[in-house]
């Protein structure tokens, strides 16, 4: 049986989304099911079964299923991972508690310390020492390794082990030898080496990353093995791939070895779909705006690629306070995430003010309108009251929404106690959630020296298009893009993301003193490792492209910026090009450069990719009238107006319309005020132009002048 079908699956807090694509047969099919948090694979299997039935596809025709998971994030947040032991260099067993020796909030006298995931009795110091230049100062105490792991396994009953020795990023020999000793005694024990998980400078972050990898590894092994078994029971014998936090696709084997690299696996897919659309449309500047059932996520897409960063803080005690979580050295798509989604609960706080989120009704019991036992009003309930959703057409009519229950809940929980009517309470919910999203987006862009008015807004997720117009107006964004299949676009992102591998090696040196033979040897090693992963996805060696980068800073600085550098071999003759690339990147970030100060290289990076697939969610328009009718909809600044309601699937490319309007599709709905005009482009995207009465000019950046000076 010829395998021509690919399926993308995204598990969200409320819904699990699906996209099936078969290029040979010309089939594109989407799906959405309520998430089953107690057994996530159940929703996946049920959704795949339905897609196969709807498209007359046999399980044996599926070439691959690409999946993203929030399992790692949830495990860290819930502190529900494995019992982990740690072997560290003697004298450094307390690095997890010492951290950076700073408080994340110096004004809080009752500050809650970040809990460590490896208790002190499960941490053992081992004799032996590698120096900063990679040479051995003291040999490894192999007998101490054997004694420690024997106690950890036999007495303390650990399920996984992390090994993090001093300066292992520079020379991993002691860690590798310790693992060999451990596996000689306990062959089945899962072991994470810091030199493999995060071969970078900074002892605390490297140790934490290795520990988190070990902490989630047993659970990830069990989940992926169970998912493979469940899919095999359907007759699926193709490839199961997983999305990395960086937006690349990797194999199950690599995901099980380095599960910490999947910590932002789910959210990354939406950003990759936005980047794909940006390249497709030639849009150089996009704000990716993804709102699901529990969270809203914003990410910058520039020159067709999402911003990435090489560190991430997991499980923060306080969402917006850096230092209140576990610092990890992993490559992730750089986005900001807030607890504002369709399921976010609106409630009155202790001083009588209405708050929205971060608590969410999720899929169980869900918003009040779902009629599944929810009693607390949510953002989705407010959207229904304000006219953005049709109670008879939610999920294409499969899931009827209860407007009466929403009215009762809003009256009882919000409108009555606040002394306002239902509509005012619903408007309050919308304004609060839109303001929260706008504030988070402004902050995210301001940190990068960007102005939101320079960007278009790309809206997706079940609730993203519903709130996109309100957010765009608050940000003064002039153009809004809503893709076909917006409600399942994250699942689509899994299908358009290219298989990729990220490698890094730590080597600290002043740029002019770099040992270029050593640098080139590191890149050769990284290229070999990355290519091995990509060939494991079925790619061809000739199709692999490599991109080189290096983390750099001025001498004396404590943190660095990542700079793109030419592919080597590198030598002294490249110093000028590398320096100029650093100054350009530094100026773009900080709008200034420093003269007559040395430049230091810290970490050397390589990204390898295979070509991305080229698919589209566009489908043949249905031959029915596009306009369904009209209904009353609330738009901030205009009040309640009668808006035309359109069937998304009947709108043909080239269609030009004006607001106020509601455009409905099976998995989502988008609304545009009276100050909008919109067209349908060749890819079936809705291109919405917002007409402001007084357009403001944007002052150009001084970056170019600074660098050239």
N, C-alpha and C positions, 0 to 999 in steps of 0.2 A: 504494500500500500504506500503510495507516494505521500510524503510528509510535506505539506505546503501551508499549514496553518500555524499561526503564532498567537498566543494569548498573553495579555498583560493583566495583572491582578494587583490591586491596591487595597490594603486593609486600613480603613479609617476607624475613627472612634465611634461613628454612627453607622456608616455604610461601607460595604466592600464593593469596589467598582471593578468592572471587567471590560476589556476590549478584545474582540476576536478579529483577526485580519488574515485573509487568504488572498494573496495577490494573483495567483494563477486563476482562481475562480471568480475574482473580482468581488469578494465578500468583505464587508465591514459590519460588525454587529457589536452593540454595546449592551451592558447589563449592570444592574445595581441590586444588591441584597443587603438587608440589615446584617450588621456584623454580629458574630456569635462570640463574644469575648471569652466565654468559658471554654471554647474549643474553636479557635480561629480557623483551623483547617476545614471545619464543617461548612462554613459559608463559602469557602473557596471551592470545595468539591461540588456543592449544590449549584453554585453559579456556573461552573464549567459544564456541568451536566445540562443545565438549561441552554447555554449557548450552543452546545453541540446539537441539541434537539431542534433549536430554532434555525440553525443553518444546515441541517442535514449533514453533519460532519461526524465521522467516526473518530474515537479517541486515538486510534492508530495513525490518523492523518496529522496529529499535532506534532510539529517539529520541535517547538519549545514553548515553555511557559516561563514568563519573567515576572518576578514577584518582589515586592518590597515589604518590609515588616517593621512594626514598632515594638517588637518583642524585647529588643535590647534596651531601648529607652524605658519601657515599662518596668523591666526587671530592675534597672538601676533606681528608678523613681520609687518603686515599691519595696526596694531592698529585699527582693525575693530570690536572689541568686544562690549560687552554690557555696558550700563551706570551703574556703580557700586558705591555703598556707602560702607563706612567703619566705624565700631564702634571699637574704641580702648580705652585702659585705659587712663583716664584723664591725660594730660601732654605728651602723646606719639603719638598724631595724626600726627606728622611730621616725623615719623620714615622712611616713604617711601622716603622722600627727603634727610634726613640726611644720610641714608644708613650707610656705614662704615666710613664716614667722611674722604674719601681719593679720590684722582683723579686717574683715570685709565691710564692717560698719563701725567706725571708731566712736560713734555717738550712742551706740546701743549698749547700755550697761548690763543688759540681760541677754547678750548675744548668744545664740545657739551655735555651738561649734559644728562644723561639717563632720558627720559621723564617718569613720573609716570603715571600709568593707572587709578588712582583714584585722581581727582583734589581736592585741599584742601577744597573747600566749601562742598564737599561731604563726608568729614571725620569729625567725631564727637567724642570727648573725653567723656568717661563715668566714673563717680565716682565708686570706688571699687578697691580693690587691693588684689592679692594673692602673698604671699611671695615665695622666692626661694625654701623653703622646702615644699611648697604646702599648708601651713596653711593660713587662711584668716586674713589679716591685717585690711581690711576695707570692710564692706558689699557692695554688688552691689547696685548702685542707680537705682532701677527698674523704677522709674518715669522718669529718664533721658533717659533710653533706649526707653521707649514708646514715649517720646517727639521727640527724634532724628529720630526714624524710621518713625514716622508720617510725619515729615518734608521731609525726604528723599523720601518717596513714593508720598505724596500728592503734594509737591511743586517742588521737584527736579526730579521727574519722573524716579527714578532708576529702573532698570530691575532685579538687583540681589544685594545681600548684603554679605559683608565679615565681620566677627567678629574675632578680634585678640586682646585678653587681655594679660596683662603681666603675665608670668609664667603659662600660660594655659596648656603648655605641661606637667606640674607637677600636676596640678589640674584643670580640665576643668569645674568645677561646675558653675563658673560665665558665661562662654560662653554658656553652656547648658541652664542656666536659661534665659539668654538674648534671645536665639533662641525661647524658649517657649513663651516669651512675644511677640516677633515679629510675630510668627505664630498665636498667639491669636488674633492679630490685622489684619494680612495679611496672611492668610493660604497658598496662592499660591506663595508667594514670595520665590525665590530660595535663600537659605542661606548657606554660607560656613563657617565652624568653623575651625580656625587654629589648634585647638586641635585634630581635626579629619583628616584634610588634611595633616598636617605636625607636629605631636606631638614631636617636637625636640627643643633643646635649640637654641638660636640665634634669637633675636626678629625681626631683619630686614628681614632675609630670610623667617622666618615663616609667617610674615605678608604679604610679597610679594607673597608667594605661595598661601595663602588663597585668596588674591585679584585676582591673575591670574586665579585661579579656578573659582571664581565668574564671572570674566570677559569673559571667554569662555563658561560658562555653558549654557546660553540661546541658543547660536548658535549650540552647540553640541546637546542639546535636540532637536532642530528643525531638524537638519541634520539626526540624528539617527531615529527619529520618521518618517521622510519622507522616508528614505531608507527602513524601515520596511514596510511602506505602499506600496511602489513601488514593493518590492519583493513579498509581499502578493498578489498583483494584478496578479503576474505570477502564483500564486498557491502555493508559498512557505509558509509552516507553521512549518518549523523546527526551530532550534536555530540559532540566529545571535550573534556571539561572536566578541570581539574586542581584538587586541593585545595591551598589556601594553608596556611602554617604557623599562621595565626591561626584555622583551622577553616572559613574561607569557601571558596567555589567560584569559580574564575575561568576565563577563556577561554584557549585555547592561545596566542593572540597575546600576551596579557598575561603569561602564564607565560614565554614566550620573551624578552620584553622585560625582565622582572625575575625571573630564575630564583632569585636569592638569597632571595626571599620564599617559596620552596618548600622551604627547608632542613629543616624539620620537617614536611613534607607528610604522610608516612606516619603517624607517631604521632598527628597531630592528629585523624585520623578516628575512632579509638577514643574519644577524649575527647568528640567531638561526638555519638557514639552514646550515651555515658553521660549527657550533658546532655539528649538527647532523651528518654531513659528517665526521668530525674529529673523532667522537666516532665510526662511522661505519667502518672507515679505520684504526683506531688505531693511528692516527696522533696526537701527544701530542702538537705540536706547529704549529699553522696556523696563517697567516695574511689574514683576510677576506677582499677582495678587490671588492667593489661593485660600478660600474659606470652605472648610468642611463642617462637620457636625460639632467638633470640639475646639478647634483652633483656627486662627488666621495666620497666614505665613506670607511674608513679603521678601522679595529678592530682586537684586539688580541684574539685568541682562544687558551687557554691552558688547558690541561687535559680534553678536551672535553667540556669546558664551556667558554663563552665569559667573558671578564673582565666587571665588573659593577662598577658604582660609585653611590653615594647617593646625588649628587648635580648636578645642570645643570643650565647654563646661557642661557636664551632665548632672542631672538630679539636683539642680539648685534648690536650696531651702527658700530663697527669695528670688523670684523670677528675674528681676532686673538688677540684681546686685552681684556684680562680678566677684568671684572669690567664695561664693556661698555654695558652690558645687564641687564636683570632682573634675579637675583639669585633665584633659586627654590630648595626646599628640596624635591626632588623626586628621586626614584631609576631608573637609566637609564643604558643601555648598553654603556660602555665607548668606544666611537669611535671618530675619527676626521673626519670632513666633510669639503670639499672645493668645490668652485664653478667651477668645471671642469667636464663637462659631454658631451655627444654626441651633445647636442644642444648649448654648450657654444660658444659664438660668438667671432670670431677673428677680431680685428680692429687695426688701427694704432692710437697711442695716440698723444698728443700734441707735443711731441718732436721727432716724427717720428719712434717710436719703436712699434713693433707688440705686442699686448697683447691678451690673450685668457681668456674669462670669466671676472668677474662672471656673466655678462649678458647672458641670455639664450634665444634662440628662442622658447623653450618649444614646446608645441604641436600646438600652434597658434602663428605665421604662420608656425613654424617649420623650420628645415634646408632648405637651397636652394634646395637640391636634392629631397625633398619631393614634390616639385611642388605644394605647397599650398600657395604661395605668399611670401615666405621668400626671402630676397634679400642680407642678410649679411652672409658671409661664416662662417661655424661652424666646429667643430671637426669632425662631421659625414661627412661633405662635403670633408674635407681633407682625411679622411679614404677611401672614395670612389675614390678620385684621386690617392691615393697611392696603390690601388689594394686590400685593405683588404675586401672590400665589392663588391658583384656582383650586378650591377644595375638591373639585371633581376631576382634575387633570394631573394630580401629583403622581409622579412615576408613570406618566402616560395614562392615568386613570386606574392603575392597579391598586393604589393605596388611597382610599378616600379619607379626607381630613375632616375632623369634627370642629366646625366653627362654633357651635353652641357651647361645647366644653371649654373652648378657649375663652369665650366671653365670660363664662362663669368663673373661670380660674383668674382671669385678669381683674374682674370685679372684686373677687374675694381677697386676692393676695396683694394687689397693687392699687387699683383705682379707688376702692373703698377706703383703705387706710390713708391714702394720699389726698383724698377729697377731690378727685378729678374724674372725668369720664373715661370710658374704655379707650377711645381713640387717642386722647391725650397721653394716657399711660403707654399705649403702643408706640406713639411717636417718641416718647421719652426713651423707650428701649432702643429704638433705632438710632436716635441722636447720640446716645451714650456709646453704643457699640461702634458707630461710624467715627465718632471723635476719638475713641481709643485706637482704632485702626489708623487714623490719620496721624495721631501723635506718634505712634510707633514707627510709621513709615517715614515721617519727617526726621525722627531721631536717627533712623538707620541711614538715611541719605546724608544727613548733616555730618555724621561721623566720617563719611567718605568725601566730604566737601562737595556734595552734589545738590542740585536744585530740582525738585520734582517737576517743575514746569518745563524742564528740558526733555521729559520722558513721556511716552505713551503708557497707558495702564492696560495690562493684559489680565483679564479676569476669568477665573474658572473655579471649579469646585461646585458643590451643590448650592452653596450660599454666596459664592463670590460674585457672580453676575447680578444677583439680587441687590447687593450693596455697592456695586462698582460705581454707579452714577453718583451716589451720595459721597463716596470717598473721593472720586475724581474732582467733584466740585470743591471739597474742602482743601484738596491739594493744588487746585488751580491747573489741573492737567487738562490739556485741550483735546486729546484723542484717547478713545477707549476702544479696545479690541476684545471681542468675545468670540472664541472659536466654536466651530460646530462640535457638539458633544462636550460642551464645557463642563458638565457635571461629572464626567468620567475622564477628564483630560489627564489626570495623574496616571491612570492606568495606561492611557495612550503614550505617556512619557516613557514607560518601560519598553515600549516597542520601537521608539525612535532613538533611544539612547544607545550609543556605541559601546561595545565591550572595551573596557579600559583598565589599566593597572597603574597605580601610583607607587613609586619607590623613593626612598630618601636615605641618605647617609650623612652622619654628622662628621664634620671636619672643620675645626675652628682655625682660621688663619687670617692674618692681614693679607689683603688681596695681592699686594706687590711681592709678598714672600711665599705665595702658594707653591706647593710641590705639584706641578702640573701632571707629572707622571702618575702621582697618586690620585689626583682628581680624575684623570682619564680612566684609570683602573677602576675607580668607584663607579663611573658611568657605564663601563663595560659590564661590570657585575650587575648593576641595576637593570641594564637593557636585557641581559640574559634572563634575569628573574621575571621581569615584566612580560617578555615574549613567551616564556613558558606558560604563564597564566593565560595569555590570549590564545595561544595555540590550543589550550585546553577547552576553549569555548568553541572550537571548530574553525577558527580563523586561519588564514594563510600567512606565512612569514612575510611574503612580498607585500602584503596589504598593511602591515604594521607601520604606523608613523610614530616618531618619537619627538618629544618636546622637552627641552632642558630648562632648568631654573635653579636659582640659588637664593637663599635667605641672607640678606646683607644688612649692615648697619654702619653708622659712623663709629669709630673707635670711642669707647666710653659710654655708648648707649646700652640700654638693657634689653631692648626689643628690636626686631628687625622687620624688613619688608621683603616680600618675595619678588624677584626680578627675573624676567625671561631673558635667557642668554642664548647665543648661537650654539648649534650642535658642533661638537668637537670633531676630531681631537683639539683640545684647547692648549694654548701656550702663552708665553709672555706677550706675543704679538696681538693677543685679544684683549689686553688690559684696557685699552682706550674704549673699545666697544662696550665692555662690561661696566666700566665706570659710568659711561654716558647713560646706559640703560638704568643703572641704579639711580642716578640723579633725576632722570625723567620720571621714574616711578615714585621716588621720594617727593618730588615737586607736585605730582598729581595728588598725592595723599595729603601733604602738609602745606602746599602752596609756598614752599620756600626750599632753598638748598643751603648747605653749609660749605664754605670754601676752606681750603688749606687744612682739612682734617682727613686722616687716614680712613680707609674703608675696610671693613672686616667681613669675611664670609663665614657663615655659621653652618648651614645645612645645604646640601646639594641634592637637587630633586630631579626626577625624571617621570614623565607621564607618557605612557604608550597607549595608542588607540587603534582600533580597527575602523573601517568605514561605517558610518551610521546608515541604518535602513532608510528608505524613502517611501513613506506611506502617507495617506491622507484619510481624515474622517469624513470627507465630503461624500455625499451620496446623491443619487438621482432625485431631483425634487418630485414630490407627490403632485399629481395633477388634480388638485383641489384648490378652492379659493384660499388665498393666503390670509385674508382678514376674517377672523372668527366672530368679531363683534367688538364690544367695548365694555369697560367697567371702570368704576371709580377707584382711583389710585392716589395716594398721598405722595407729594414731592416737596421736600424742604424748600422754602422760598416761594412756592406756588400754591401750597395747600392741596385740597382735594380737587382733582380734575378728572374729566372723563378721558380715558386713554384707549386708543385702538389696540386690540389684541390680535396678534399675528401667529400663525403656525410656522415655526422655524423651518420645518421640512418642506414647506411649499414656497419658500422664498428663493428665487432663482438668482444666479450671479448677475450683477448689473442693476438689481432692484435698488431704487432710491426712495426713501421715505423720511418723514419728519415725526418728531415726538409731539405730544406725549404718546408713548407706545409701550406695550408689553409684548415681548417675543418669547413664546413658550416652546420648549422641547421636552423630551421625555424625562431627562434627569436634572433639568434646571430651568430657570426662568430669569429673564433680564428685562429691566425697565429703564426707560429714558424719558427725561422731562421735556417740557415744551421748548427748551432752548437747544435741542439737539436735532441734528440730521444724521441719517445713517444709510450706508450702502452695504450690499453684499458683494464681496470680492470673488475672484475666480476660485479661491480655495474654500468658499462658503463661510468665511469669517464675517462677522458683523463689524464694520468699521464705523464707529460713532464719533462724530465731531461735535464738541460742545462749544457753543458760541457765547463768549463772555462779552458784556457790554463795553468794558474797559480793559483791553489786553495790556499786560505790563511787559515791558522789555526786560530781558535778562542780561545782566552785566557779564561780558565774556571773562573766562578765567585768565589769570596772569601766568599760568603754568609755563606756556611756551616761552614767554619772555624771560622768566626766571632761569629756565634751563639753558637757553641760548646765551644768557649773560654769564 
